[in-house]
Amino acid sequence: MESTVREAVLDAGRSLGLPEPVTEAFIRLLRPCVYLCPYNDLPEELKKDACPAARAAGLPHLPEDMEAPLHLPHVATIDCAAIPTGVLDIDFPADGHLVILAQMQVSDGGGDIIYLPAGTETVERHPEEDEEDEEDEEDEEDGPEEFYEPFLLYAVPGTTMPGFLSWNDVAEAVDYAEGDAERARLVNELISKILVVLRGRWDQGIQLGGYSCAWHNPAEDRGAVSFASIPLSAVCDEDTYIGLFSGSPEQIAERRYDELRFDVEC
């Protein structure tokens, strides 16, 4: 976790007069993530030496003879070596590329993540010819044109907290506030302040690791781990849907990305 986040949360607890062990209990719940966002959304201190970490939209680059679900739109290709090391608490590849293909404009869309080891030769791959022929002009006119225009994304370390967090979920907070309405109010105020500390212009981008961004069925509720959360608004001019890849720590560590669960929520 970023030291600045830790200090900001501790300061928030002190400003409310909360015992430090209560604030520390909330800090222990926080998990790191990495956001992928456009250059203009980068914090000023990161812009000077910023290097692209991913290419969003456009067409995928894959080995010429690789079988792949090319009927799915290319969401992003991540340069794993450009993701800050020592940030994530999931086992993320140190090099190579992750190609994310997903249909997020329907609730039952499909998704796939393909890992390409460093040095893999690739070519630009187009949708299969017969699938292109099935698309009519109306679909082309109504579809989000921006989704198909490639653009670069940059990595920003971040911190996440569990969704729908209540002080009743934290033993130290229960010991401190149970049966005391004023203390309960102060702890709830701390939760609100933590949300403000964690919020940034970049936190609406693609999120690697951290807590699931699911609105209805978080990965953690199923005993799973969030690998990637992708708001549709991060790749095109729509904000209705979010694509979610999740799995077990073992699946992620062993790069069994074809076994990850893919959900779309709206």
ZIDACOR-V555816 format. One record per residue. RES is the residue in three letters. SS is DSSP state (A for helix, B for strand, O for the rest). PSI is psi in degrees with one decimal (none if undefined). D_LAST is the distance of its C-alpha to the last C-alpha in Angstrom with 2 decimals. Layout:
[[RES & SS & PSI & D_LAST] [RES & SS & PSI & D_LAST]]
This chain:
[[MET & O & 142.0 & 29.74] [GLU & O & 134.7 & 30.91] [SER & A & -32.6 & 34.07] [THR & A & -35.0 & 33.08] [VAL & A & -45.3 & 29.99] [ARG & A & -47.5 & 32.24] [GLU & A & -37.5 & 34.83] [ALA & A & -38.6 & 32.47] [VAL & A & -40.7 & 31.11] [LEU & A & -42.6 & 34.72] [ASP & A & -38.3 & 35.78] [ALA & A & -41.9 & 33.08] [GLY & A & -41.0 & 34.42] [ARG & A & -38.8 & 37.98] [SER & A & -24.2 & 37.31] [LEU & O & -4.3 & 36.21] [GLY & O & 24.1 & 39.23] [LEU & O & 146.2 & 37.33] [PRO & O & 138.1 & 39.23] [GLU & A & -37.5 & 38.34] [PRO & A & -30.1 & 37.68] [VAL & A & -47.1 & 34.78] [THR & A & -42.1 & 33.26] [GLU & A & -34.3 & 34.01] [ALA & A & -38.2 & 32.15] [PHE & A & -37.3 & 28.91] [ILE & A & -38.2 & 29.73] [ARG & A & -21.3 & 30.11] [LEU & A & -21.5 & 26.51] [LEU & O & 145.8 & 25.23] [ARG & B & 144.9 & 24.29] [PRO & B & 159.0 & 24.64] [CYS & B & 176.7 & 22.22] [VAL & B & 128.5 & 22.57] [TYR & B & 145.9 & 20.42] [LEU & B & 117.9 & 20.76] [CYS & B & 162.3 & 20.99] [PRO & O & 158.9 & 23.03] [TYR & A & -41.9 & 26.69] [ASN & A & -19.0 & 26.58] [ASP & A & -1.4 & 24.22] [LEU & O & 144.2 & 26.64] [PRO & O & 145.1 & 28.75] [GLU & A & -37.6 & 32.17] [GLU & A & -14.2 & 33.96] [LEU & A & -10.0 & 32.00] [LYS & A & -35.8 & 32.44] [LYS & O & -47.6 & 36.11] [ASP & O & 23.1 & 35.91] [ALA & O & 135.3 & 32.33] [CYS & O & 141.0 & 31.94] [PRO & O & 139.5 & 28.92] [ALA & O & -12.0 & 26.96] [ALA & B & 158.9 & 24.58] [ARG & B & 121.2 & 24.20] [ALA & B & 151.1 & 20.79] [ALA & O & -155.7 & 20.12] [GLY & O & -158.3 & 23.28] [LEU & O & 148.8 & 24.76] [PRO & O & 150.7 & 25.13] [HIS & B & 116.6 & 28.59] [LEU & B & 161.6 & 29.60] [PRO & O & 142.8 & 32.97] [GLU & O & -35.2 & 34.42] [ASP & O & 9.2 & 34.95] [MET & O & 131.9 & 31.80] [GLU & O & 128.1 & 29.75] [ALA & O & 152.9 & 26.11] [PRO & O & 74.3 & 22.99] [LEU & O & -3.8 & 23.58] [HIS & O & -13.6 & 21.40] [LEU & O & 137.5 & 18.42] [PRO & O & 147.3 & 18.01] [HIS & B & 116.5 & 19.60] [VAL & B & -52.6 & 17.22] [ALA & B & 152.1 & 20.03] [THR & B & 121.4 & 23.42] [ILE & B & 129.2 & 24.39] [ASP & B & 101.1 & 28.08] [CYS & A & -33.0 & 28.44] [ALA & A & -17.1 & 31.82] [ALA & A & -2.7 & 30.33] [ILE & O & 129.6 & 28.08] [PRO & O & 132.3 & 30.12] [THR & O & 153.1 & 32.02] [GLY & O & 11.5 & 32.37] [VAL & O & -55.2 & 29.08] [LEU & O & 149.0 & 26.58] [ASP & O & 13.4 & 27.28] [ILE & O & 160.2 & 25.93] [ASP & O & 98.0 & 28.22] [PHE & O & 139.6 & 27.17] [PRO & O & 142.9 & 29.48] [ALA & O & -18.8 & 32.16] [ASP & O & -177.0 & 32.59] [GLY & O & -169.5 & 31.45] [HIS & B & 146.8 & 28.13] [LEU & B & 121.4 & 24.67] [VAL & B & 118.9 & 23.14] [ILE & B & 120.5 & 19.37] [LEU & B & 130.4 & 18.30] [ALA & B & 146.3 & 14.78] [GLN & O & 108.5 & 12.83] [MET & O & 9.0 & 9.26] [GLN & O & 3.7 & 9.10] [VAL & O & 148.4 & 8.76] [SER & O & -20.0 & 7.14] [ASP & O & 28.9 & 10.78] [GLY & O & 162.4 & 11.79] [GLY & O & 162.1 & 14.58] [GLY & B & 149.2 & 15.57] [ASP & B & 144.9 & 19.03] [ILE & B & 126.8 & 20.96] [ILE & B & 127.0 & 24.62] [TYR & B & 128.7 & 27.23] [LEU & B & 114.3 & 30.19] [PRO & O & 155.4 & 33.24] [ALA & O & 137.9 & 35.00] [GLY & O & -2.1 & 37.27] [THR & O & 129.7 & 35.44] [GLU & O & 132.6 & 36.39] [THR & O & 162.5 & 33.56] [VAL & B & 160.9 & 33.31] [GLU & B & 125.5 & 30.65] [ARG & O & 135.9 & 29.03] [HIS & O & 159.4 & 27.88] [PRO & O & 151.4 & 25.80] [GLU & O & 144.2 & 28.11] [GLU & A & -41.9 & 30.27] [ASP & A & -29.7 & 29.56] [GLU & A & -32.7 & 25.79] [GLU & A & -39.7 & 26.46] [ASP & A & -25.4 & 28.69] [GLU & O & -17.7 & 26.06] [GLU & O & 132.2 & 24.03] [ASP & O & 173.1 & 25.34] [GLU & A & -33.8 & 25.94] [GLU & A & -41.3 & 23.29] [ASP & A & -40.4 & 20.55] [GLU & A & -38.0 & 22.28] [GLU & A & -37.0 & 22.56] [ASP & A & -20.0 & 19.02] [GLY & O & 154.6 & 17.42] [PRO & O & 102.2 & 16.80] [GLU & A & -34.9 & 20.33] [GLU & A & -25.8 & 19.67] [PHE & A & -28.2 & 17.69] [TYR & A & -1.9 & 21.06] [GLU & O & 115.6 & 23.24] [PRO & O & 147.2 & 23.97] [PHE & B & 161.4 & 24.24] [LEU & B & 149.6 & 25.22] [LEU & B & 153.5 & 23.50] [TYR & B & 150.3 & 25.48] [ALA & B & 135.8 & 25.28] [VAL & B & 119.5 & 25.25] [PRO & B & 140.2 & 25.91] [GLY & B & 180.0 & 23.75] [THR & B & 139.8 & 23.48] [THR & B & 158.7 & 20.67] [MET & O & 160.1 & 20.88] [PRO & O & 144.4 & 19.24] [GLY & O & 151.4 & 16.28] [PHE & O & 37.7 & 17.44] [LEU & O & 132.6 & 21.01] [SER & O & 149.9 & 23.83] [TRP & A & -22.2 & 27.51] [ASN & A & -14.4 & 28.17] [ASP & A & -5.9 & 26.71] [VAL & O & 115.2 & 29.43] [ALA & A & -42.6 & 32.93] [GLU & A & -36.1 & 34.78] [ALA & A & -37.1 & 32.87] [VAL & A & -45.4 & 33.59] [ASP & A & -34.9 & 37.25] [TYR & A & -40.1 & 37.42] [ALA & A & -13.6 & 35.54] [GLU & O & 129.0 & 35.63] [GLY & O & 1.6 & 37.65] [ASP & O & 106.2 & 37.87] [ALA & A & -38.7 & 35.57] [GLU & A & -42.2 & 36.53] [ARG & A & -38.9 & 35.91] [ALA & A & -39.4 & 32.51] [ARG & A & -41.4 & 31.72] [LEU & A & -40.4 & 32.89] [VAL & A & -40.0 & 30.76] [ASN & A & -35.1 & 27.64] [GLU & A & -37.0 & 28.77] [LEU & A & -44.5 & 29.04] [ILE & A & -42.8 & 25.42] [SER & A & -40.1 & 24.47] [LYS & A & -36.4 & 26.93] [ILE & A & -42.8 & 25.58] [LEU & A & -40.4 & 22.11] [VAL & A & -41.8 & 24.04] [VAL & A & -40.3 & 26.06] [LEU & A & -18.5 & 23.15] [ARG & O & 138.9 & 21.22] [GLY & O & 168.2 & 22.00] [ARG & A & -24.5 & 21.18] [TRP & A & -6.7 & 20.29] [ASP & A & 6.9 & 17.79] [GLN & A & 9.7 & 14.81] [GLY & O & -173.4 & 16.03] [ILE & B & 133.9 & 15.84] [GLN & B & 125.4 & 16.89] [LEU & B & 128.1 & 19.43] [GLY & B & -161.3 & 20.30] [GLY & O & -171.3 & 20.07] [TYR & O & 148.6 & 17.86] [SER & O & 143.1 & 14.39] [CYS & O & 10.7 & 11.63] [ALA & O & 141.4 & 9.35] [TRP & O & -29.4 & 8.21] [HIS & O & -34.4 & 9.16] [ASN & O & 71.1 & 11.48] [PRO & O & 145.1 & 13.34] [ALA & A & -37.4 & 15.79] [GLU & A & -30.0 & 18.65] [ASP & A & -17.5 & 18.26] [ARG & A & 9.2 & 19.10] [GLY & O & 17.5 & 21.95] [ALA & O & 178.4 & 20.33] [VAL & B & 137.4 & 20.14] [SER & B & 130.1 & 17.42] [PHE & B & -46.8 & 18.72] [ALA & B & 136.3 & 16.24] [SER & B & 127.5 & 12.90] [ILE & B & 98.6 & 11.88] [PRO & B & 135.8 & 9.75] [LEU & A & -31.7 & 9.86] [SER & A & -16.5 & 11.84] [ALA & A & -16.4 & 14.39] [VAL & O & -10.7 & 15.54] [CYS & O & 176.1 & 15.11] [ASP & O & 54.1 & 14.93] [GLU & O & 151.6 & 11.25] [ASP & O & 22.6 & 8.79] [THR & O & -36.6 & 5.45] [TYR & O & 158.1 & 4.40] [ILE & B & 132.3 & 6.43] [GLY & B & 139.6 & 9.07] [LEU & B & 120.1 & 11.24] [PHE & B & 130.6 & 14.88] [SER & B & 160.9 & 16.96] [GLY & B & -168.2 & 20.36] [SER & O & 157.5 & 23.70] [PRO & A & -34.2 & 25.95] [GLU & A & -43.7 & 28.36] [GLN & A & -41.8 & 26.06] [ILE & A & -45.6 & 25.16] [ALA & A & -35.1 & 28.82] [GLU & O & 6.7 & 30.12] [ARG & O & 37.2 & 27.70] [ARG & O & 61.0 & 26.57] [TYR & A & -23.9 & 23.34] [ASP & A & -14.4 & 23.29] [GLU & A & -6.0 & 22.82] [LEU & O & 145.3 & 19.73] [ARG & B & 138.2 & 16.71] [PHE & B & 125.3 & 13.64] [ASP & B & 150.7 & 10.16] [VAL & B & 128.1 & 6.83] [GLU & B & 152.0 & 3.77] [CYS & O & none & 0.00]]
